[in-house]
Amino acid sequence: MRSVKAAILLAGSLLLLALPVQSAPGNLNGRVVGGEDAGKNQFPHQVSLRNGGSHTCGGSILSRNYILTASHCVSNEDANHVITPIAAERFTIRAGSNDRFSGGVIIQVAEVIVHEEYGKLLNDVALLRLETPLILSASTQPIALPTEDTPADVDVIISGWGRIKHQGDLPRYLQYNTLKSISLDRCNQLIGWGIQSELCLIHEANNGACNGDSGGPAVYNNELVGVAGFVWSACGTSYPDGYARVYYHNAWIRNNSDVK
C-alpha cells in the first residue's frame, strides 16, 4: 500500500493526514470538478452537513432520523491518533434543497456516531441521528443501502457542493458527475488502495470529487454504494477517488441506526 501522505481528505478545508490547512478566502462559487447543475429533486437523498452554520461536507438520508456521512467530517484526531467525535450541537443539516444557502429545512444533529475502527482513511463512515425526524417529500427522500457489492466498470453518479478545482471555490448549487468503478486490483496498481472496504472511482482529468464533497453519496442502480473520502494528490487529476464501500459497511449501518 502506498503512503497515505498523497491522499487528501475531502472535508470543507483541505486536510492532509487529518491536519487542517487553511485555504485562502474567496467568493464561494464553483462545482464538483467537471460537474453540472443538478435538476430539481434529482438527488432528494443529498444533504449539506453544516458545522457552525457553514457547509463542510455532504451526507445521504437513510431514514427520517439518520444521515450517513464520513467520519473525518465529524471527528478530530489528536497527536496520539485518538479520534474523538465533535459535539453534535456543532452540526446541522440542510435537506430538500439544491441551494447551499437557502431552501429546504435545517435540522439539528442530536448524536454523532463515528465508526469504532475509523483511522488512516479506513472505515470512514459515520451516522448522524437527527433531533427531529425529516418530513419526506419529493425533494427529501431516503436512499436504499446496496443489495449487492458494486461491480467494476459501471457508471457511478456522485453529487455534492465540492470545489470546482483543487483549492478552488465552493458552488452555491448542487453539482453531479458520472465516474466509473474499477476493480481492487486496478485501484491497487494506480494508487495502492485495493482494499475490500473501499470503492475506487476513476475519471478523466478535470473531473471528480473535491473538498466539500466529503461524506457525500456515490449512487449506482438507485442505491447508495459509496461515501466520499479522499482524492489522490489533488482534485481533478486522472487518479481514482477514494470512497468508503457502503456494501461492506451495511451491517454496521443497520446495527447503529433504524435502517432495516
N, C-alpha and C positions, 0 to 999 in steps of 0.2 A: 504493500500500500504506500502511495506517495505521502509526503508530509502534508498535513492539513494547513500548513502555512500559506499555501497558494489558494486556499478556499476562503471566500468572503461571505459571511452570513448576510442574509437579505433583509434585516430589520431596517427601520427608517433611517438610522445613522449607519455609516459604514462600520463594519465590525470585522476585525482581523483577529482570529483566535479569541473571540469574545472580548477584545479590548476596543473600546469606542474610539473612533477618530472623528473629530468634528469636521463636518462638511461646511463649505462656505455658504453664507446666507444668500438667498436669491429669490426671484419670482418662482413660485411653485406651479409651473406648467410643464407638461411632458406626457410620457406614456410608458407602459410596458415596452421594452425595446422592440421596435418593429411592429408594434401592435396597432389596433384601430379601435375606435369608439364602440363600446358595447351597445346593443339595442335595448330598448325599454323592456324590462322583465326577462332579458336574455339569461341573466345569471342571478336568479332570485335567492340562491343559497349564499351568495357572496356578502360578506360584511367587512366594514372597515373597523379595525381594532384601534382604539384611541387611548393613548397613555397621557394623562394630564390634559385631556381635551384635544390632543393633536394626533393625526393619523400616524401610526408607526408600522402596522402590519395588516395583513388580511386575515380572513378566517372564513369558515364554512358552517352554515347552520345544519346541525344534525337532528335537532328536535326543537320544540318550542323552548326548551330550557338549557340546551347545551350547544356550544360552539367549539369546533376543532381548529386549533392554530398550531404554531411552532413553539416549542419550549423556550427557545432563545429569545422569543418576543416577550416572554412574561417571567423571566428569571434573571438573576445575577449570579456571577461566578467570582469567588474571591481568589486571593493569591494561592490558597491551598487547594483550589479547584473544587471547593464546596459550593454546590448550587442551591440557591435559595429562591423560592417563588417571590415575586414582587407582590406587595399588598394589593388585594383585589380592589380596594377603593380607588386605586390609581386608574382603573380601566373602565371604559365604557365601550359599547359597540354601536355603530350606526348600521341599521339594516333597512332594506327596502328602497334604496336609492343608489343610482349610479354617480351622483354628485357627492364628492367627498366633503363638501362644505354645507350641504343643506338637503332637506327632504328625508323621507322615511321616518324612522324613530331612533332615538338614542336611549339605550338601556344600560343600567349599571351592572357591572360584573360583581357577583356575590362570592365566588370562590375560584381560585386558580389551582388547577391540578396538573403539575408537571410530571412527566414520565419519570419513574424512580430510577431508571437506568440511562437517563439522558446524559450525554457528555461526549466530547470530541466529535461533534456533528452527528452522532448516532442517536437513534430513538428521539428525534427532535419533533415530538408531538406533545401537545398539551390540550387540556379541556378547560373551558370556561363555563361555570354554572351561572346563569343569569338571575338577577334579583327578582325580576318579574317575567313571566312567560311571554314569548313573542305571540302576536296575533297574526296568524297566517293569512296570506292574500296572494294575488297574482305576482306581487313584487317581493314577497317574503315566503320562501319555501325551504323545507329541509331537503338535503340531497342524500341519496342512499349510499351506504357503505358498499364496497365492491363484493360481488358474489363469487368472483374468481380472480386469480392472480393476473396482473396486467401482462399481456404478451409483448414480445419485442416487435418492432417495426409496425406500430399502429399510430395513428394520429391522436394526439392528446391535447386538449384545449386548456390553456392556462389563462387566468384573469387576475387583475389587480390594479392598484394605483401606484405601481413601481416607477422608477425613474426612466426617462427617455434614453439615457446612456449612462455609462459609468461616471459617477459623481455629478450627474445631471440633475434635472428638476423633476418634481412630482407632478402628476396630472391632476386636474380637477375632476375629470370624468373617467369612469371605469374603462379600462382597456383590456383587450384579449388578443391572443395569438395562438397559433397551432404549431406544436412541436411534435417530435417523433420519439417514441420509446426505443431504447436499444437494449441488447442483451447484457447480462452481467459481465460476460467475457469481453464484449466490445467496450463497455464502460471501464473495465479494468485496464484494457490496452490504452485507452485515451487519457484517463486521469487516475488510475489506480484505485478505483472505487467500485469494484464489482462485489457488492455486499448485498446479501439477500434482503435485508430490511430497507434497502434504498432503491429508488427508482431514478434512472438517469434518462433525461430528455434532451435530445440533440436538436440542433437548428443551424441554419446558416448564420454567418457573421451578421452583426447588426440586428439580431433578433434575440428573444429570450427574456428571462426574468431579470429583475434588478432590485436594488434596495427599495424597500417599501412593499414588495410583493411577498415577503416572508409570511409564512403561515397560511398563505392563500391556496386556492384549490387548483388541482390538475384533474381534469374530467375526461373519462373515456366511457362510452356507452351509457351516458347519463348517470354514471356512478363516480364517486369521489375516490380517485386512485392515488393521489399524491398531495403532499403538503410541502410548499416551497421552503427550501432550506438554505442553499448556498449556490453561488456561481464560482467557477474556477478561474482564477487570475483576475478577471474583470468582467463587468456586464458586457454582453454583446459580442463576445468572442465566438469562435466556432466550436469551443469545447462544450460538452454537455453540462446542463444544470442539474443540481442535486436536489431531489425531493424525497421526503420520507414516504415509504411504500405503505399506503393505508391498509392494504390487504394483510400485510404482515402484522399490523397493529390492531386488527379487528377485535380480537378478544380483549385486549387492554381497554379499548374504547368502550366496549359493551360493559365490561366489569366496573368501569368508573363513571358511567352515565346512565341515563334512562333509555338509551338506544337499544333496541332488541334485534 
